[in-house]
Amino acid sequence: MLGRPPQAFKHFCYPSGITSPSVQTTFERLGIRSATTLSPGFAAPGDNPLFLPRLIDGDHLTAIEFEANLCGILGVLRALRDAVRGFWAAGFRPLPETKQSNAY
């Protein structure tokens, strides 16, 4: 399509973010060094370079969300959200509130 063989390309962006672990072998054979997914976030040391997350900036992202992404707060909030969802899915529920006594 671009007039070059597949081996000429070193970086890939998954169309529509659709990924599959089975492509890793093909990418390695073709010499692809990195590929980005639609998973939100920043790449970290130790991430598989063929399945990197990325920050997608668009109209759906407010200025404060963009800043939260850049400074890492949004990643922390996502991890906290996922942990809470995991606890919830495992059947953990918040303890009922108890009345506190002010008497000493």
OpenMM code with the backbone's topology and positions (N, CA, C; nanometers):
from openmm import Vec3, app, unit

residues = "MET LEU GLY ARG PRO PRO GLN ALA PHE LYS HIS PHE CYS TYR PRO SER GLY ILE THR SER PRO SER VAL GLN THR THR PHE GLU ARG LEU GLY ILE ARG SER ALA THR THR LEU SER PRO GLY PHE ALA ALA PRO GLY ASP ASN PRO LEU PHE LEU PRO ARG LEU ILE ASP GLY ASP HIS LEU THR ALA ILE GLU PHE GLU ALA ASN LEU CYS GLY ILE LEU GLY VAL LEU ARG ALA LEU ARG ASP ALA VAL ARG GLY PHE TRP ALA ALA GLY PHE ARG PRO LEU PRO GLU THR LYS GLN SER ASN ALA TYR".split()
positions = [
    Vec3(0.0817, -0.1192, 0.0000),
    Vec3(0.0000, 0.0000, 0.0000),
    Vec3(0.0865, 0.1263, 0.0000),
    Vec3(0.1962, 0.1233, 0.0736),
    Vec3(0.2838, 0.2397, 0.0796),
    Vec3(0.4061, 0.2240, -0.0090),
    Vec3(0.4080, 0.1173, -0.0873),
    Vec3(0.5191, 0.0980, -0.1790),
    Vec3(0.6458, 0.0481, -0.1133),
    Vec3(0.6345, -0.0042, 0.0079),
    Vec3(0.7517, -0.0581, 0.0767),
    Vec3(0.7167, -0.1967, 0.1318),
    Vec3(0.8138, -0.2831, 0.1473),
    Vec3(0.7863, -0.4164, 0.2027),
    Vec3(0.7562, -0.4067, 0.3525),
    Vec3(0.6861, -0.5034, 0.4084),
    Vec3(0.6537, -0.4995, 0.5525),
    Vec3(0.7766, -0.4848, 0.6410),
    Vec3(0.8899, -0.5397, 0.5990),
    Vec3(1.0114, -0.5324, 0.6801),
    Vec3(1.0653, -0.3899, 0.6921),
    Vec3(1.0174, -0.2984, 0.6090),
    Vec3(1.0633, -0.1594, 0.6139),
    Vec3(1.0044, -0.0831, 0.7324),
    Vec3(0.8994, -0.1354, 0.7905),
    Vec3(0.8316, -0.0668, 0.9006),
    Vec3(0.8787, -0.1216, 1.0340),
    Vec3(0.9031, -0.0349, 1.1291),
    Vec3(0.9542, -0.0755, 1.2606),
    Vec3(0.8553, -0.0503, 1.3735),
    Vec3(0.7517, 0.0284, 1.3479),
    Vec3(0.6558, 0.0632, 1.4519),
    Vec3(0.5152, 0.0452, 1.3969),
    Vec3(0.4242, 0.0042, 1.4854),
    Vec3(0.2894, -0.0323, 1.4427),
    Vec3(0.1875, 0.0254, 1.5406),
    Vec3(0.0732, 0.0611, 1.4891),
    Vec3(-0.0392, 0.1061, 1.5710),
    Vec3(-0.1565, 0.0151, 1.5361),
    Vec3(-0.2085, -0.0572, 1.6363),
    Vec3(-0.3167, -0.1524, 1.6105),
    Vec3(-0.4405, -0.0799, 1.5582),
    Vec3(-0.4933, -0.1215, 1.4426),
    Vec3(-0.6165, -0.0592, 1.3903),
    Vec3(-0.7316, -0.0817, 1.4885),
    Vec3(-0.7978, 0.0242, 1.5247),
    Vec3(-0.9095, 0.0188, 1.6194),
    Vec3(-0.8692, -0.0387, 1.7539),
    Vec3(-0.7406, -0.0519, 1.7795),
    Vec3(-0.6931, -0.1015, 1.9079),
    Vec3(-0.7054, -0.2509, 1.9259),
    Vec3(-0.7451, -0.3236, 1.8236),
    Vec3(-0.7638, -0.4683, 1.8347),
    Vec3(-0.6267, -0.5355, 1.8347),
    Vec3(-0.5992, -0.6100, 1.9410),
    Vec3(-0.4706, -0.6772, 1.9552),
    Vec3(-0.4909, -0.8270, 1.9716),
    Vec3(-0.3837, -0.8988, 1.9561),
    Vec3(-0.3856, -1.0427, 1.9760),
    Vec3(-0.2440, -1.0872, 2.0111),
    Vec3(-0.2292, -1.1707, 2.1141),
    Vec3(-0.0955, -1.2196, 2.1480),
    Vec3(-0.0295, -1.2949, 2.0326),
    Vec3(-0.1095, -1.3490, 1.9414),
    Vec3(-0.0534, -1.4277, 1.8317),
    Vec3(0.0264, -1.3430, 1.7319),
    Vec3(0.0091, -1.2114, 1.7325),
    Vec3(0.0825, -1.1278, 1.6373),
    Vec3(0.2272, -1.1056, 1.6797),
    Vec3(0.2592, -1.1318, 1.8051),
    Vec3(0.3939, -1.1035, 1.8538),
    Vec3(0.4992, -1.1757, 1.7705),
    Vec3(0.4795, -1.3029, 1.7428),
    Vec3(0.5762, -1.3788, 1.6637),
    Vec3(0.5928, -1.3185, 1.5248),
    Vec3(0.4812, -1.2817, 1.4627),
    Vec3(0.4864, -1.2219, 1.3284),
    Vec3(0.5603, -1.0899, 1.3325),
    Vec3(0.5293, -1.0060, 1.4311),
    Vec3(0.5962, -0.8765, 1.4434),
    Vec3(0.7466, -0.8940, 1.4641),
    Vec3(0.7828, -0.9873, 1.5488),
    Vec3(0.9253, -1.0107, 1.5741),
    Vec3(0.9949, -1.0562, 1.4451),
    Vec3(0.9299, -1.1434, 1.3686),
    Vec3(0.9864, -1.1922, 1.2425),
    Vec3(1.0041, -1.0775, 1.1421),
    Vec3(0.9083, -0.9831, 1.1433),
    Vec3(0.9147, -0.8688, 1.0511),
    Vec3(1.0072, -0.7571, 1.1001),
    Vec3(1.0550, -0.7680, 1.2240),
    Vec3(1.1424, -0.6647, 1.2784),
    Vec3(1.0692, -0.5459, 1.3380),
    Vec3(0.9396, -0.5624, 1.3649),
    Vec3(0.8634, -0.4549, 1.4306),
    Vec3(0.9177, -0.4406, 1.5726),
    Vec3(0.9538, -0.3197, 1.6115),
    Vec3(1.0124, -0.2965, 1.7438),
    Vec3(0.9130, -0.2483, 1.8478),
    Vec3(0.8047, -0.1814, 1.8022),
    Vec3(0.7053, -0.1333, 1.8980),
    Vec3(0.5686, -0.1271, 1.8320),
    Vec3(0.4663, -0.1397, 1.9153),
    Vec3(0.3285, -0.1303, 1.8673),
    Vec3(0.2427, -0.0735, 1.9795),
    Vec3(0.1535, 0.0182, 1.9431),
    Vec3(0.0675, 0.0804, 2.0441),
    Vec3(-0.0746, 0.0279, 2.0339),
    Vec3(-0.1351, 0.0114, 2.1508),
    Vec3(-0.2730, -0.0345, 2.1631),
    Vec3(-0.3615, 0.0861, 2.1935),
    Vec3(-0.4870, 0.0604, 2.2230),
    Vec3(-0.5760, 0.1665, 2.2704),
    Vec3(-0.5940, 0.1600, 2.4218),
    Vec3(-0.5147, 0.0775, 2.4891),
    Vec3(-0.5189, 0.0743, 2.6349),
    Vec3(-0.4681, 0.2080, 2.6861),
    Vec3(-0.5463, 0.2748, 2.7713),
    Vec3(-0.5031, 0.4070, 2.8173),
    Vec3(-0.3861, 0.3995, 2.9140),
    Vec3(-0.2971, 0.4945, 2.9042),
    Vec3(-0.1869, 0.5022, 2.9984),
    Vec3(-0.0544, 0.5291, 2.9294),
    Vec3(0.0504, 0.5253, 3.0116),
    Vec3(0.1851, 0.5466, 2.9628),
    Vec3(0.2620, 0.4165, 2.9736),
    Vec3(0.3546, 0.3978, 2.8841),
    Vec3(0.4398, 0.2797, 2.8895),
    Vec3(0.5314, 0.2892, 3.0112),
    Vec3(0.5611, 0.1744, 3.0682),
    Vec3(0.6493, 0.1676, 3.1845),
    Vec3(0.7619, 0.0698, 3.1548),
    Vec3(0.8729, 0.0840, 3.2258),
    Vec3(0.9814, -0.0133, 3.2073),
    Vec3(0.9265, -0.1547, 3.2291),
    Vec3(0.9649, -0.2436, 3.1440),
    Vec3(0.9181, -0.3815, 3.1557),
    Vec3(0.7946, -0.4122, 3.0734),
    Vec3(0.7258, -0.3091, 3.0205),
    Vec3(0.6106, -0.3343, 2.9337),
    Vec3(0.6580, -0.4014, 2.8053),
    Vec3(0.5748, -0.4875, 2.7527),
    Vec3(0.6047, -0.5508, 2.6245),
    Vec3(0.5978, -0.4426, 2.5171),
    Vec3(0.7062, -0.4163, 2.4448),
    Vec3(0.7051, -0.3075, 2.3459),
    Vec3(0.6101, -0.3319, 2.2288),
    Vec3(0.5584, -0.4531, 2.2151),
    Vec3(0.4644, -0.4809, 2.1070),
    Vec3(0.3193, -0.4650, 2.1506),
    Vec3(0.2975, -0.4258, 2.2773),
    Vec3(0.1623, -0.4046, 2.3298),
    Vec3(0.1622, -0.2840, 2.4242),
    Vec3(0.2085, -0.1708, 2.3751),
    Vec3(0.2217, -0.0520, 2.4594),
    Vec3(0.0897, 0.0234, 2.4737),
    Vec3(0.0618, 0.0736, 2.5945),
    Vec3(-0.0551, 0.1609, 2.6112),
    Vec3(-0.0230, 0.2982, 2.5529),
    Vec3(-0.1236, 0.3821, 2.5422),
    Vec3(-0.0992, 0.5169, 2.4927),
    Vec3(-0.2074, 0.6114, 2.5425),
    Vec3(-0.1748, 0.7365, 2.5387),
    Vec3(-0.2692, 0.8419, 2.5735),
    Vec3(-0.3269, 0.8961, 2.4438),
    Vec3(-0.4559, 0.8856, 2.4293),
    Vec3(-0.5226, 0.9356, 2.3097),
    Vec3(-0.5849, 1.0693, 2.3442),
    Vec3(-0.5344, 1.1726, 2.2818),
    Vec3(-0.5846, 1.3068, 2.3048),
    Vec3(-0.6893, 1.3380, 2.1982),
    Vec3(-0.8067, 1.3765, 2.2429),
    Vec3(-0.9129, 1.4099, 2.1488),
    Vec3(-1.0178, 1.4961, 2.2160),
    Vec3(-1.1252, 1.5201, 2.1470),
    Vec3(-1.2326, 1.6039, 2.2010),
    Vec3(-1.2967, 1.5437, 2.3255),
    Vec3(-1.2877, 1.4118, 2.3404),
    Vec3(-1.3488, 1.3458, 2.4557),
    Vec3(-1.2697, 1.3693, 2.5845),
    Vec3(-1.1480, 1.4175, 2.5747),
    Vec3(-1.0601, 1.4354, 2.6889),
    Vec3(-1.0557, 1.5827, 2.7283),
    Vec3(-1.0982, 1.6123, 2.8504),
    Vec3(-1.0935, 1.7505, 2.8969),
    Vec3(-0.9502, 1.7890, 2.9304),
    Vec3(-0.9266, 1.9178, 2.9459),
    Vec3(-0.7924, 1.9658, 2.9786),
    Vec3(-0.7449, 1.9077, 3.1116),
    Vec3(-0.8333, 1.8976, 3.2099),
    Vec3(-0.7930, 1.8445, 3.3414),
    Vec3(-0.7630, 1.6957, 3.3327),
    Vec3(-0.8373, 1.6221, 3.2482),
    Vec3(-0.8088, 1.4796, 3.2293),
    Vec3(-0.6729, 1.4607, 3.1610),
    Vec3(-0.6444, 1.5453, 3.0633),
    Vec3(-0.5151, 1.5392, 2.9953),
    Vec3(-0.4020, 1.5648, 3.0945),
    Vec3(-0.4170, 1.6679, 3.1772),
    Vec3(-0.3156, 1.6991, 3.2781),
    Vec3(-0.3024, 1.5862, 3.3794),
    Vec3(-0.4169, 1.5267, 3.4193),
    Vec3(-0.4138, 1.4151, 3.5138),
    Vec3(-0.3392, 1.2968, 3.4541),
    Vec3(-0.3553, 1.2745, 3.3254),
    Vec3(-0.2804, 1.1690, 3.2578),
    Vec3(-0.1319, 1.1990, 3.2599),
    Vec3(-0.0950, 1.3219, 3.2261),
    Vec3(0.0462, 1.3578, 3.2178),
    Vec3(0.1178, 1.3452, 3.3512),
    Vec3(0.0511, 1.3802, 3.4592),
    Vec3(0.1185, 1.3751, 3.5891),
    Vec3(0.1039, 1.2390, 3.6575),
    Vec3(0.0246, 1.1495, 3.5992),
    Vec3(0.0135, 1.0143, 3.6537),
    Vec3(-0.1038, 0.9905, 3.7460),
    Vec3(-0.1751, 1.0949, 3.7844),
    Vec3(-0.2871, 1.0797, 3.8770),
    Vec3(-0.3967, 0.9920, 3.8173),
    Vec3(-0.4268, 1.0110, 3.6896),
    Vec3(-0.5333, 0.9327, 3.6283),
    Vec3(-0.4999, 0.7837, 3.6286),
    Vec3(-0.3734, 0.7498, 3.6097),
    Vec3(-0.3313, 0.6097, 3.6160),
    Vec3(-0.3540, 0.5510, 3.7549),
    Vec3(-0.3242, 0.6294, 3.8582),
    Vec3(-0.3469, 0.5851, 3.9962),
    Vec3(-0.4965, 0.5643, 4.0200),
    Vec3(-0.5772, 0.6588, 3.9731),
    Vec3(-0.7222, 0.6470, 3.9909),
    Vec3(-0.7781, 0.5265, 3.9155),
    Vec3(-0.7264, 0.4992, 3.7954),
    Vec3(-0.7710, 0.3807, 3.7208),
    Vec3(-0.7354, 0.2526, 3.7966),
    Vec3(-0.6136, 0.2474, 3.8503),
    Vec3(-0.5713, 0.1292, 3.9259),
    Vec3(-0.6580, 0.1102, 4.0495),
    Vec3(-0.6903, 0.2199, 4.1180),
    Vec3(-0.7776, 0.2135, 4.2354),
    Vec3(-0.9163, 0.1663, 4.1950),
    Vec3(-0.9695, 0.2208, 4.0851),
    Vec3(-1.1006, 0.1788, 4.0344),
    Vec3(-1.1010, 0.0297, 4.0040),
    Vec3(-0.9976, -0.0174, 3.9370),
    Vec3(-0.9907, -0.1583, 3.9011),
    Vec3(-0.9808, -0.2474, 4.0247),
    Vec3(-0.9067, -0.2006, 4.1261),
    Vec3(-0.8956, -0.2777, 4.2507),
    Vec3(-1.0307, -0.2865, 4.3207),
    Vec3(-1.1024, -0.1745, 4.3258),
    Vec3(-1.2348, -0.1737, 4.3893),
    Vec3(-1.3295, -0.2655, 4.3128),
    Vec3(-1.3261, -0.2581, 4.1805),
    Vec3(-1.4097, -0.3474, 4.0993),
    Vec3(-1.3758, -0.4933, 4.1257),
    Vec3(-1.2460, -0.5224, 4.1411),
    Vec3(-1.2036, -0.6591, 4.1699),
    Vec3(-1.2556, -0.7079, 4.3035),
    Vec3(-1.2466, -0.6230, 4.4061),
    Vec3(-1.2994, -0.6596, 4.5371),
    Vec3(-1.4501, -0.6800, 4.5298),
    Vec3(-1.5165, -0.5908, 4.4597),
    Vec3(-1.6625, -0.5981, 4.4465),
    Vec3(-1.7021, -0.7278, 4.3759),
    Vec3(-1.6323, -0.7601, 4.2674),
    Vec3(-1.6620, -0.8814, 4.1913),
    Vec3(-1.6357, -1.0065, 4.2743),
    Vec3(-1.5388, -0.9983, 4.3676),
    Vec3(-1.5069, -1.1127, 4.4523),
    Vec3(-1.6054, -1.1279, 4.5683),
    Vec3(-1.7015, -1.0382, 4.5773),
    Vec3(-1.8026, -1.0496, 4.6809),
    Vec3(-1.7792, -0.9657, 4.8047),
    Vec3(-1.6739, -0.8860, 4.8055),
    Vec3(-1.6500, -0.7988, 4.9200),
    Vec3(-1.7431, -0.6791, 4.9129),
    Vec3(-1.8029, -0.6462, 5.0235),
    Vec3(-1.8926, -0.5307, 5.0310),
    Vec3(-1.8462, -0.4423, 5.1465),
    Vec3(-1.8725, -0.3119, 5.1370),
    Vec3(-1.8345, -0.2226, 5.2475),
    Vec3(-1.9059, -0.2636, 5.3755),
    Vec3(-1.8388, -0.2421, 5.4854),
    Vec3(-1.9006, -0.2702, 5.6148),
    Vec3(-2.0115, -0.1697, 5.6395),
    Vec3(-2.1206, -0.2135, 5.7032),
    Vec3(-2.2264, -0.1166, 5.7334),
    Vec3(-2.1753, -0.0130, 5.8328),
    Vec3(-2.2287, 0.1061, 5.8206),
    Vec3(-2.1877, 0.2130, 5.9119),
    Vec3(-2.2368, 0.1811, 6.0520),
    Vec3(-2.1545, 0.2134, 6.1496),
    Vec3(-2.1936, 0.1982, 6.2889),
    Vec3(-2.2010, 0.3347, 6.3517),
    Vec3(-2.2873, 0.3493, 6.4504),
    Vec3(-2.2981, 0.4779, 6.5183),
    Vec3(-2.1768, 0.4978, 6.6079),
    Vec3(-2.1172, 0.6111, 6.5954),
    Vec3(-2.0007, 0.6466, 6.6766),
    Vec3(-2.0489, 0.7187, 6.8017),
    Vec3(-1.9928, 0.6828, 6.9100),
    Vec3(-2.0254, 0.7507, 7.0350),
    Vec3(-1.9194, 0.8572, 7.0616),
    Vec3(-1.9627, 0.9734, 7.1059),
    Vec3(-1.8699, 1.0795, 7.1412),
    Vec3(-1.8304, 1.0713, 7.2870),
    Vec3(-1.8840, 0.9741, 7.3591),
    Vec3(-1.8536, 0.9627, 7.5007),
    Vec3(-1.7116, 0.9060, 7.5178),
    Vec3(-1.6397, 0.9603, 7.6123),
    Vec3(-1.5042, 0.9124, 7.6383),
    Vec3(-1.4994, 0.8393, 7.7672),
] * unit.nanometer
topology = app.Topology()
chain = topology.addChain("A")
for resn in residues:
    res = topology.addResidue(resn, chain)
    for name in ("N", "CA", "C"):
        topology.addAtom(name, app.Element.getBySymbol(name[0]), res)
